[in-house]
Amino acid sequence: MIVKICGITSLEAAVIAEKMGADLIGFVFAPSRRKISVSQAARIAQSVSKVGKVGVFVNSPLAEVQEIAEVCKLDFVQLHGEESPDYCRDVGIPIIKAFQVGENFDVSQIADYDVERILLDTLVADQVGGTGKVFDWQQGAALIAQIRQPVLVAGGLTSGNVGQAIRLMKPQGVDVSGGVETGGRKDSEKIRQFVQAVRQSEGVV
């Protein structure tokens, strides 16, 4: 089970995520209270070698995404906007394409995307991620059964509910940001509890 800790803005949080056994950390380069500068992300990325690095973008120019990916040595680019299948193919770096799940979500739109992973997040008006809201996990399970790529799930996950989310949806991985924060900052104990809860759901801990 892949564990991604998103919205990393400090070296301390990155080191904690790596130490606790997270597989991926996410840097947000789109407008957000968790947005990080390219130079800061690059410095953090150089300091944690045992965890994969993901850059989060929303409708950014292709050249900008490619340049940031090179500077920060990103392992994945996560796209949360209306990026087309052609755009995704042109990035040249493994893609996690995010889709927001609402009541009338049409899974067929995913079929055209030849990407490495799909992320299912919660649909909230005027927000493109980091909502802290849970979507319908029964619906999520039905969607995942129809998606050919490995799927990560996000949206309102915490150490208290991630085990249930994994049992119901059986995704390849989980993505958390606000659920491991206190007062808008990453909380080392919450990161530890979240990763432990995921590993317990796998029978590892």
C-alpha positions in Angstrom: 0.0 0.0 0.0 1.5 3.3 -1.1 1.4 6.1 1.4 1.7 9.6 0.1 2.1 12.6 2.5 1.2 15.7 0.5 1.6 19.4 1.1 5.1 19.1 2.4 6.5 22.6 3.1 9.4 21.9 5.5 12.5 19.7 5.7 11.3 18.6 9.1 8.0 17.3 7.8 9.8 15.5 4.9 12.3 13.8 7.2 9.5 12.7 9.5 7.5 11.3 6.6 10.6 9.4 5.3 11.4 8.1 8.8 7.9 6.9 9.4 7.9 4.9 6.2 5.9 7.0 3.7 6.5 6.1 0.1 5.9 9.5 -1.5 5.9 13.1 -0.4 4.1 15.8 -2.3 5.1 19.4 -3.1 2.3 21.7 -4.1 3.3 24.2 -6.8 -0.3 25.3 -7.5 -2.1 28.1 -5.6 -2.7 26.8 -2.1 -1.9 27.6 1.5 0.5 24.7 1.2 2.3 26.1 -1.9 6.1 25.8 -1.8 8.7 27.6 -3.8 10.7 25.6 -6.3 14.0 26.4 -4.6 12.7 25.2 -1.2 11.3 22.1 -2.7 14.5 21.3 -4.4 16.5 21.7 -1.2 14.1 19.4 0.6 14.1 16.8 -2.2 17.9 16.6 -2.1 17.8 15.9 1.7 15.5 12.8 1.6 16.6 10.0 -0.6 14.4 7.1 0.5 11.1 8.6 -0.4 9.6 9.4 -3.8 8.9 13.1 -4.7 5.7 14.2 -6.4 5.0 17.7 -7.7 1.4 18.8 -7.7 0.3 21.2 -10.5 -3.0 22.7 -11.7 -3.3 23.7 -15.4 0.4 24.9 -15.5 2.2 25.4 -18.8 3.9 22.2 -19.9 7.4 23.8 -20.0 7.0 25.1 -16.5 6.1 21.6 -15.2 9.0 20.0 -17.0 11.5 22.6 -15.7 10.3 22.3 -12.1 10.4 18.5 -12.4 14.0 18.7 -13.5 15.1 21.1 -10.8 13.4 19.2 -8.0 14.2 15.8 -9.4 10.6 14.7 -9.2 9.6 11.1 -9.6 6.0 11.9 -10.4 4.0 14.8 -11.6 0.4 15.0 -10.1 -2.0 16.9 -12.3 -5.2 18.3 -10.7 -6.6 20.5 -13.5 -8.2 20.0 -16.9 -5.0 18.7 -18.4 -5.7 16.6 -21.6 -4.5 13.1 -22.4 -2.1 14.7 -24.9 -0.7 17.1 -22.3 -0.1 14.1 -20.0 1.8 12.2 -22.7 4.0 15.2 -23.4 5.2 15.7 -19.8 7.7 13.0 -20.1 7.6 12.1 -16.4 5.4 9.5 -14.7 1.9 11.0 -14.2 -0.6 10.8 -11.4 -3.8 12.2 -12.8 -6.3 13.4 -10.3 -10.1 13.3 -10.8 -12.7 14.7 -8.4 -15.4 12.3 -7.5 -18.9 13.7 -7.2 -22.4 12.1 -7.3 -22.5 12.1 -11.1 -18.8 11.2 -11.8 -18.4 9.5 -15.2 -15.6 7.0 -15.0 -15.3 6.7 -18.8 -13.4 10.0 -18.9 -10.4 8.2 -17.4 -10.1 5.7 -20.2 -8.4 8.2 -22.5 -5.5 8.9 -20.0 -2.4 6.7 -20.6 -0.9 7.6 -17.2 0.9 5.6 -14.5 -1.6 6.2 -11.7 -5.0 7.7 -11.1 -5.9 9.7 -7.9 -9.5 9.9 -6.8 -10.3 12.9 -4.7 -13.4 14.6 -3.4 -15.4 17.0 -5.6 -15.8 20.4 -3.8 -16.9 23.4 -5.7 -14.1 25.8 -6.6 -11.4 23.6 -5.0 -9.1 21.2 -6.8 -7.7 19.2 -3.9 -6.8 19.4 -0.2 -10.5 19.7 0.6 -10.5 17.6 3.8 -13.8 16.1 2.6 -14.6 12.5 2.2 -16.3 11.1 -0.9 -18.6 8.1 -1.1 -16.3 5.1 -0.6 -18.9 2.6 -1.9 -18.9 4.7 -5.1 -15.1 4.7 -5.0 -14.9 1.0 -4.8 -17.2 0.6 -7.8 -15.0 3.1 -9.7 -11.7 1.5 -8.8 -13.1 -1.8 -10.1 -13.5 -0.1 -13.6 -10.1 1.7 -13.7 -7.2 -0.2 -15.3 -4.5 1.9 -13.7 -3.4 1.6 -10.1 -5.5 4.0 -8.0 -4.7 6.3 -5.1 -7.5 7.7 -3.0 -7.5 11.0 -1.1 -10.1 13.3 0.6 -10.6 13.6 4.3 -8.4 10.7 5.3 -7.1 10.4 8.8 -5.5 7.7 11.0 -9.0 7.0 12.3 -10.7 6.3 9.0 -8.0 5.2 6.6 -8.2 1.5 7.5 -11.9 1.5 6.6 -11.2 3.4 3.4 -8.6 0.7 2.4 -11.0 -2.2 3.3 -13.9 -0.8 1.3 -12.1 0.5 -1.8 -8.9 -1.6 -1.9 -6.8 1.1 -3.6 -3.1 0.8 -4.4 -2.4 3.7 -2.2 -3.7 6.6 0.0 -2.9 10.3 -0.1 -3.2 12.5 2.9 -2.5 16.2 3.7 -4.8 17.9 6.1 -5.4 14.7 8.0 -1.8 14.8 9.4 -1.8 18.5 10.3 -2.4 20.4 13.5 -3.0 24.2 13.1 -2.2 24.0 9.4 1.3 22.4 9.9 2.4 18.8 9.5 2.3 17.0 12.8 4.9 14.3 13.3 2.7 12.2 15.6 -0.2 12.3 13.2 2.1 11.3 10.4 3.3 8.3 12.5 -0.3 7.3 13.4 -1.5 7.6 9.8 1.3 5.4 8.4 0.9 2.9 11.2 -2.8 2.7 10.6 -2.2 2.0 6.9 0.4 -0.7 7.7 -2.0 -2.3 10.3 -4.7 -2.5 7.5 -2.2 -4.5 5.5 -1.3 -6.7 8.5 2.3 -5.4 8.5 2.2 -3.9 12.0 
